[in-house]
Amino acid sequence: MNYTRTVYLLLTLMLLALGGCGNTGDLYLPEDASETLTSDNQQTES
């Protein structure tokens, strides 16, 4: 097998493998800050 053909094959495989990385799904911002979930648990030291 030719060296340049091997290099092209490896580069193509690497690009295809990287194409599947990352988060999928919709990205969105919450509509209102009051609708975001917050925790009201306050830890007190004694």
Backbone bond lengths (Angstrom), bond angles and torsions (degrees), N, CA, C in turn:
res aa  C-N    CA-C-N  psi(-1)  N-CA   C-N-CA  omega(-1)  CA-C   N-CA-C  phi
1 M - - - 1.449 - - 1.536 108.39 -
2 N 1.278 115.92 141.71 1.449 122.31 -177.21 1.536 110.34 -72.87
3 Y 1.347 116.56 144.52 1.466 121.36 -178.04 1.524 111.72 -62.46
4 T 1.324 118.65 -45.72 1.468 120.90 -178.39 1.533 110.72 -66.90
5 R 1.303 116.61 -33.81 1.467 119.22 177.68 1.522 110.17 -66.83
6 T 1.316 117.54 -38.33 1.457 122.12 177.37 1.523 110.81 -64.80
7 V 1.319 116.86 -41.69 1.461 120.99 179.18 1.523 110.28 -63.65
8 Y 1.319 118.17 -44.57 1.463 121.72 178.46 1.531 111.19 -63.02
9 L 1.312 116.48 -38.74 1.448 120.47 178.68 1.527 110.97 -65.20
10 L 1.324 117.40 -44.29 1.462 121.03 179.11 1.528 111.57 -65.41
11 L 1.321 117.79 -41.31 1.462 120.53 177.84 1.525 111.42 -63.40
12 T 1.315 116.78 -40.82 1.460 120.63 178.43 1.519 111.03 -64.18
13 L 1.323 117.40 -42.76 1.456 120.95 178.80 1.523 111.28 -65.15
14 M 1.327 117.36 -38.62 1.465 120.51 178.56 1.522 110.92 -65.50
15 L 1.335 117.42 -42.57 1.459 120.38 179.14 1.528 111.15 -65.15
16 L 1.311 117.87 -38.82 1.465 120.79 177.62 1.529 111.06 -66.59
17 A 1.317 117.07 -37.66 1.465 120.30 179.31 1.523 110.73 -67.93
18 L 1.330 117.16 -39.04 1.461 120.27 179.81 1.525 111.86 -73.10
19 G 1.304 117.87 -21.46 1.453 120.84 179.35 1.521 112.54 -65.87
20 G 1.311 117.91 -23.09 1.456 121.35 179.87 1.507 114.19 -90.62
21 C 1.320 118.42 -2.07 1.461 121.62 -178.40 1.519 110.66 -82.48
22 G 1.311 115.71 157.05 1.456 120.55 173.91 1.510 113.06 107.57
23 N 1.313 114.55 171.55 1.453 121.14 179.69 1.514 110.11 -81.12
24 T 1.296 114.90 146.01 1.455 119.59 176.83 1.518 108.52 -118.62
25 G 1.276 116.96 157.93 1.455 121.55 178.83 1.509 110.70 112.34
26 D 1.317 113.96 175.24 1.457 119.91 -178.14 1.521 111.22 -77.74
27 L 1.314 115.61 140.82 1.451 121.70 172.42 1.519 107.71 -103.74
28 Y 1.295 117.09 134.73 1.459 119.50 -177.68 1.519 109.89 -149.80
29 L 1.304 115.93 160.39 1.452 122.87 172.99 1.521 108.07 -105.33
30 P 1.324 117.20 145.72 1.459 118.59 177.21 1.528 110.51 -62.61
31 E 1.335 116.74 146.06 1.452 120.58 -176.91 1.522 112.17 -67.58
32 D 1.322 116.49 -40.58 1.457 120.02 -177.22 1.521 108.72 -140.13
33 A 1.315 116.38 143.52 1.461 120.15 -178.65 1.527 110.91 -65.77
34 S 1.333 118.62 -29.30 1.460 121.01 -179.65 1.525 111.89 -71.66
35 E 1.320 118.02 -16.94 1.455 121.42 -179.37 1.528 112.66 -88.41
36 T 1.319 117.82 -8.94 1.458 119.84 -179.92 1.514 109.74 -75.76
37 L 1.313 116.16 147.58 1.448 120.99 -178.40 1.519 110.03 -79.99
38 T 1.318 115.56 131.21 1.464 120.65 176.19 1.513 108.71 -128.87
39 S 1.276 115.99 158.27 1.448 122.12 179.04 1.528 108.29 -101.13
40 D 1.342 115.88 129.06 1.465 120.54 178.67 1.520 112.00 -97.79
41 N 1.312 117.19 9.16 1.457 120.98 -179.17 1.525 109.20 -75.12
42 Q 1.313 114.84 118.26 1.462 119.73 177.00 1.514 108.13 -112.57
43 Q 1.305 115.47 125.66 1.454 119.54 179.20 1.516 108.06 -90.51
44 T 1.330 114.82 132.11 1.472 119.63 178.75 1.509 108.51 -111.05
45 E 1.299 115.69 142.93 1.454 121.15 177.57 1.508 108.26 -96.36
46 S 1.312 115.82 138.62 1.460 118.46 179.12 1.503 111.12 -121.24
